[in-house]
């Protein structure tokens, strides 16, 4: 089974490539620019002209969190997703979807608010409110689910970590900051960061 990921390094596709690297999967990367993604050819892969898109045997799937969980399912021996029906599996779904529905919208509002200070502040507050939930769950724990690294950390960590650094949104969240540092130090993450840079 040959997999190809359509990837723009500063986009949501980063987490999918990171997941592939964590799994040690055999895959190919097609690097994209914003302009590449808007071609008619790519809209056949993703109707909104976005990345990531994962191609497997000529068929396409998109949405980064879904792709990460799908890839974990395809490689159960890697141990990055708990068994179906388990409490821990439910927690993986919880944190992956929480990242996309609670953390990311605030981050997007903050980043893309431009000169609209009201939008930027609303985004900052929403991001920090959601990140406070992660801060509490990470108290005394290195990872989100079952004290072991999982796909939940890939998805939620890639979103929350984007609020750090010069954006300053992780200030006052020592548990999340330490978690982000652990995730960034993982060899698979380091390899991912180098792709297309």
N, C-alpha and C positions, 0 to 999 in steps of 0.2 A: 504494500500500500504506500504510494508516494504522496506526500503532503507538500503543499506549497502555501506559504502565507504571504499575503500582500500587505506590505508593511511600510509605514512612515515612522521613523524613529521617535518623533516627538508626539505621537498620537496614542490612542488606546491600544493600538496593535502591539505596543511595547510589552504589555502584560502577556499577550499571547506568545510572543517570541520567548519571553522569560519562562513561561510554562513549558514550552517545547524544550528549552535548554535544561530545565530542571528534570524533565523526563528522560533526557538523553535520546530524544526521538530523532528519527531520520527525516529531515525536512529540507526544503529549499525556501529561500527568501527572494521575493521580488520587491525591490525598493521602489517606493512611489514618492512623488511630490504631490502637492495639492492639485496642481494642474493635471497630472496623470490620472488622479482619482476621478476627475470630472469628465473623462472621455466616455463616449457611447459604449465602447468595448467594456470599460469597467462597470458601467451601469448595468450591464448584463450580469455581472457578479453581485453587485450591491446596488439596489435601485436608487439609493440616495447618493451614490458615488463616494462612499466612505471606506475607510479601513478600520479594523482588520477584516479580511476575508480569508477563510481557509478553504483551499481547494483540495479535495481528496478524490482521486479517480475521476476527474472531470466534473465533479459536483461541488457546489459552493454553499458555505454556511457563514453567517456573519453574526455580530454582537460579541464583544470581547469576553464578558463574564460567562456567557453560554459556551463559547469556544474553550475557555479555560477548564470549565467543569466537564465538558465533553472529552477533552484530551485526558483529563485525570481518569475518567471512566474507561477510556481506551487503553490505559496503562495501569491497571489496578496493582500490579506488582511493585510499582514505584511508591505506593503507600501514601499518595497525596490526597486521597479522598476516602473517608470511612465507608464501611459497608452500607448498601442500600437499606433503608428502614431503620437505621440506628439513630439514636439521639445525636451523636456526633455528626452524622450526615445532615440531619436537619439544621444543625448549627452552621455547617459549611454553607448551605443554601442561605441561611439567615444573614451571615456576614457578607457573603458575596453580593446579595441583593441590597443589603443595607448600604454597602459602599456605593452602589450605582444610584440608589434612590434617595439616600439621605446625605451622604458626604459629597458626592460629585456635583450635584446641582448648586450647592453653596460655593464650591470651588470655582465652577464655571462663572457664576455671577460675579465673584470677586475678580477673577482674571479678565473676563471680557466686559466688565462694567465700564471700561474706558474712563471718560470724564464724568460719568454718572456716579457721584459719590454715594448717593442713597442706595443704588443697586450694589455697589461694591461693599458697602457696610452691611447690607442685608445678607449678601453672600458670605461675608466674613463671619457674621453671627451664626448663620445656618451651619457653615462648615465647623465652627468651633463647638456648637451644641452637639453635633453628631460625633465629633472627635472626642468629646468628653465621655461619651458612651464607651468608646474604645479604650480610653484612658482607664476607666474603671475596670473593664473586663481584663485588661492586661496587668492589673495590679498583682504582683507575685507570679506572673506567668510570662514566658517568652513568646508564646504564640496564641492565636485566638481560640483554637479548638484542641482540646485534649492534650495540651502542653507539647504538641509536636507540630512542626511545619506542615502546612497543607495548602491546597488551592485557595482556601479562604484568605490566607496571608498574601498570596500572589495578587488576588483581586483587590482586597481591601487595602493592602499595603501599597499597591501601585497608585491608588487614588489618594489615600491620606498623605503619603509621602510627597506628593506634588504640592502640598501646602507648606512644606518645610523650606529650608534654605532662605533665600532672599525674600520670599513671600512672607515669612515670619508668622505663619498661621499656626505653627506647632509650638510656639512659645507658651510655656506654662503647662505643657503636657510631657513630663519627663518619661513616662512609660511608653507613650507613642513614639517619642523621639528615639529612645533606646531601641525599640522594636524596629523602627525605620532603619536605624544604623545596622542592626543585625541583618535585615533583609538586603540592604545595599551591599553588604560584605559577602553575601553568598556567591560562590564562583559562577553559578549560572547567571546571576544578575549582572555580575561584572562582564561576563561574555556578551550578554544582551546589550548592555550599555555601549559596547564597542561596535556593534553592528550598525553600519551606515553612518558612523560618526566621522 
